[in-house]
């Protein structure tokens, strides 16, 4: 997707044109005091980034979080609540 950079104040004045450009496939990066602030992009890009991920994609992300014995760690946590 092609992108152009435009100041926030100028973008405010040109919002309808920027929205039309985004719909046509040309996004706009809005800047405030020369720093990236926001973006106007077409819906296909936004929806593409929100696609659903399988729960299995998270497998292994907590490896080592529970120490050497996850069962013991859970038992310790349960015991903590009974005190």
N, C-alpha and C positions, 0 to 999 in steps of 0.2 A: 504494500500500500504506500503510495506516495504521500509525503507529508510536507507541510509548509509551516513555518514559524511566524507567529503574529503576536503582537502585544495585546494584553488583556483589554485595555481601553479601546483599541482599534477593533478588536474582535467583538466587543459589545455592540459597536455601531454596525458591524457587518454580519451579525448572527444568522440571518436568513440565508445569506450567500454561503456562509461556512457550513451550515447544515446541509444545504443542497450539494455542496462539494463533497462532504462526508458521505452522503448517500450515493454519490457517483463514484466513490472509491478514493477520494483524496482527503486524508485527515489533516487536522490542524493542531499544532502544538501551541498552546497559549502560554505566554511568558508574563511574569510580573517582575519588574525591575531587572529584566534580562535573565531571570531564572525560570526554568520550567515550572508551570503552576497547574495546568490542566490540559486535557486533550478533548478534541471533538472528533469522534470516529464513527464510521458507519455501524449499523446494528450487527452486521455479519461478523465483524471483528470482536465486538463485545460478547455476542452470543457464543462465538467459537471459544473464547477464553473461559466461558462458564460451563463448558461441557461437563457432564457428569463423569466422575471417576469411580472406578470400582472400589469397593471396600478393601479388596485384596491388594490394591496398590499401596495400602498403608502397612502391609505385612513387613515386619522386620524393622520398622522405624523406631521402635522402643527397645531395641536390643541392648542389653546391658543396663537398662533402667532399673531393673529390680535386683541387681546383684547376681551372685552365683546361683542362688536358689530362690526363684520367684515364689515357690510354695511357702518357704520359710518367711519371706518378707511379708506375704499376705497374712500368714498366721500371726506374725508380730504386730501387724497393723490392727488385726481383729482383737488381739489381746489388749492393745492400747485402749480400745474403746470399752472394754469390760472393767477397766480399773476405776 
